[in-house]
Amino acid sequence: MYQTDLHIIAAASVEKEEENDHFLRSLRHHNEQELDSIAHAINNTVSAAIDCTTCGNCCKSLVINVTKEEIEPLAANLGMSKEATTEKYIEESLQGNCFINTIPCHFLANNMCTIYEARFTECRDFPHLHKDGFKARLSGTLMHYGRCPIIYNVIEEMKIHLGFLSQEHRLS
């Protein structure tokens, strides 16, 4: 029912770059709360149908941000000191932001998170489509359109739901 082949999604991302830009601009005239409601409903359906463990592409290809507060629970989960955990797994930017020091993530094995119960907030929330502010975040979301089957399918379903594709074809 939904597209999950990463090669097809990546190719579609390039092919639909201009279309997605038009879609982004078309949302200026839509009510934010209504868009959030539509995005949440579509995300719930798509997320329930797509098993992230068959993909794991976010863990394989993204920089994973970690808050300083999340390092201590990670260390406890790993049975290590905070200092040893930081030295082995965490990098800190000059601005003081922390992130996992490798891509793919250290904690990915067979497309499964080995620290799933203790995973980071950023991992819990990705792809962030359950949150309010869809319209404001769409530009950033589209950066992952060719990487995440959930994002790809939610955006494509939103285009259909909002009548965007038929509008695009009328404009062509």
C-alpha positions as CSV (number, residue, x, y, z in Angstrom):
1,M,0.0,0.0,0.0
2,Y,2.8,2.4,0.9
3,Q,6.1,2.9,-0.8
4,T,9.0,1.6,1.4
5,D,11.7,0.9,-1.1
6,L,14.5,3.3,-0.2
7,H,15.9,3.4,-3.8
8,I,12.5,4.4,-5.2
9,I,11.9,7.0,-2.4
10,A,15.4,8.5,-2.9
11,A,14.8,8.7,-6.7
12,A,11.4,10.3,-6.2
13,S,12.9,12.8,-3.8
14,V,15.1,14.1,-6.6
15,E,12.3,13.9,-9.2
16,K,9.8,15.7,-7.0
17,E,12.0,18.4,-5.6
18,E,10.2,21.2,-7.5
19,E,6.8,19.7,-6.8
20,N,7.6,19.5,-3.1
21,D,8.7,23.2,-3.2
22,H,5.4,24.1,-4.7
23,F,3.6,22.0,-2.1
24,L,5.4,23.8,0.7
25,R,4.5,27.2,-0.7
26,S,0.9,26.1,-1.2
27,L,0.4,25.5,2.5
28,R,0.8,29.2,3.3
29,H,-2.9,29.7,2.9
30,H,-3.9,26.7,5.1
31,N,-4.9,26.9,8.7
32,E,-2.1,25.6,11.0
33,Q,-4.3,23.7,13.3
34,E,-6.2,22.0,10.4
35,L,-2.9,21.0,8.8
36,D,-1.7,19.6,12.2
37,S,-4.9,17.6,12.5
38,I,-4.6,16.2,9.0
39,A,-0.8,15.5,9.4
40,H,-1.4,13.7,12.7
41,A,-4.2,11.5,11.3
42,I,-2.3,10.6,8.2
43,N,0.9,10.0,10.2
44,N,-1.0,7.6,12.6
45,T,-2.2,5.5,9.6
46,V,1.1,5.5,7.8
47,S,3.2,4.9,10.9
48,A,1.0,1.9,11.9
49,A,1.5,0.4,8.5
50,I,5.3,0.8,8.2
51,D,7.7,-1.1,10.3
52,C,10.7,1.1,11.0
53,T,12.9,-2.0,11.8
54,T,12.7,-3.0,8.1
55,C,14.4,0.2,7.3
56,G,16.5,1.9,10.1
57,N,17.7,4.5,7.6
58,C,17.3,7.3,10.1
59,C,19.8,5.6,12.4
60,K,22.1,4.8,9.4
61,S,22.2,8.2,7.9
62,L,21.4,11.0,10.4
63,V,23.4,12.8,13.0
64,I,21.7,11.9,16.2
65,N,21.4,14.7,18.7
66,V,21.7,13.9,22.4
67,T,21.0,16.2,25.3
68,K,23.5,16.4,28.1
69,E,20.8,15.1,30.4
70,E,20.5,11.9,28.3
71,I,24.1,10.9,28.7
72,E,23.8,9.8,32.3
73,P,20.8,7.4,31.6
74,L,22.7,6.1,28.6
75,A,25.8,5.4,30.7
76,A,23.6,3.6,33.3
77,N,22.0,1.5,30.6
78,L,25.4,0.6,29.2
79,G,26.9,-0.1,32.7
80,M,29.6,2.5,32.1
81,S,30.6,5.7,33.8
82,K,29.3,9.0,32.3
83,E,32.8,10.0,31.4
84,A,33.6,6.7,29.6
85,T,30.3,6.8,27.8
86,T,30.9,10.3,26.6
87,E,34.5,9.5,25.5
88,K,33.4,6.4,23.6
89,Y,30.0,7.5,22.0
90,I,29.4,11.3,22.3
91,E,30.9,14.3,20.5
92,E,30.3,17.9,21.6
93,S,30.2,20.8,19.2
94,L,31.9,24.1,19.9
95,Q,28.4,25.5,20.8
96,G,28.0,22.7,23.4
97,N,25.5,20.5,21.5
98,C,26.0,16.8,21.9
99,F,25.5,14.1,19.3
100,I,26.4,10.5,18.6
101,N,29.9,10.4,17.2
102,T,29.3,8.0,14.3
103,I,27.0,7.5,11.4
104,P,25.5,5.0,11.5
105,C,24.6,5.1,15.1
106,H,26.6,2.8,17.4
107,F,23.4,1.4,18.9
108,L,21.9,0.1,15.7
109,A,22.1,-3.7,15.1
110,N,20.1,-5.5,12.4
111,N,17.9,-2.4,12.0
112,M,17.1,-2.5,15.7
113,C,18.0,-0.1,18.5
114,T,20.0,-1.9,21.1
115,I,19.1,0.8,23.7
116,Y,15.5,1.1,22.6
117,E,14.0,1.7,26.1
118,A,16.7,4.3,26.8
119,R,16.8,5.8,23.4
120,F,17.2,9.6,23.0
121,T,14.4,12.1,22.7
122,E,15.3,12.9,19.1
123,C,15.0,9.2,18.3
124,R,11.7,8.8,20.1
125,D,10.3,11.8,18.2
126,F,11.6,11.2,14.7
127,P,10.1,11.9,12.2
128,H,8.3,14.5,14.3
129,L,5.0,14.2,12.4
130,H,3.0,13.6,15.6
131,K,3.9,17.1,16.8
132,D,2.1,20.3,16.2
133,G,3.7,22.9,13.9
134,F,3.7,20.8,10.7
135,K,3.5,23.9,8.5
136,A,6.4,25.6,10.3
137,R,8.6,22.4,10.2
138,L,7.7,21.2,6.7
139,S,10.9,22.7,5.1
140,G,13.0,20.7,7.6
141,T,10.8,17.6,7.2
142,L,11.2,17.7,3.4
143,M,15.0,17.4,4.0
144,H,14.3,13.8,5.0
145,Y,11.6,13.1,2.4
146,G,14.0,10.9,0.3
147,R,15.3,9.1,3.4
148,C,12.3,8.1,5.5
149,P,9.4,6.0,4.2
150,I,7.0,7.5,6.8
151,I,7.8,11.1,5.8
152,Y,7.6,10.2,2.1
153,N,4.2,8.6,2.4
154,V,2.7,11.1,4.8
155,I,3.7,14.0,2.4
156,E,2.3,12.1,-0.6
157,E,-0.9,11.4,1.3
158,M,-1.2,15.0,2.4
159,K,-0.8,16.2,-1.2
160,I,-3.7,13.9,-2.2
161,H,-5.8,14.9,0.8
162,L,-5.4,18.6,0.3
163,G,-6.1,18.3,-3.5
164,F,-2.6,19.5,-4.3
165,L,-1.8,17.0,-7.0
166,S,-4.9,17.8,-9.0
167,Q,-4.0,21.5,-8.6
168,E,-0.5,20.8,-9.9
169,H,-1.8,18.9,-12.9
170,R,-4.1,21.8,-13.7
171,L,-1.2,24.2,-13.6
172,S,1.0,22.1,-15.9
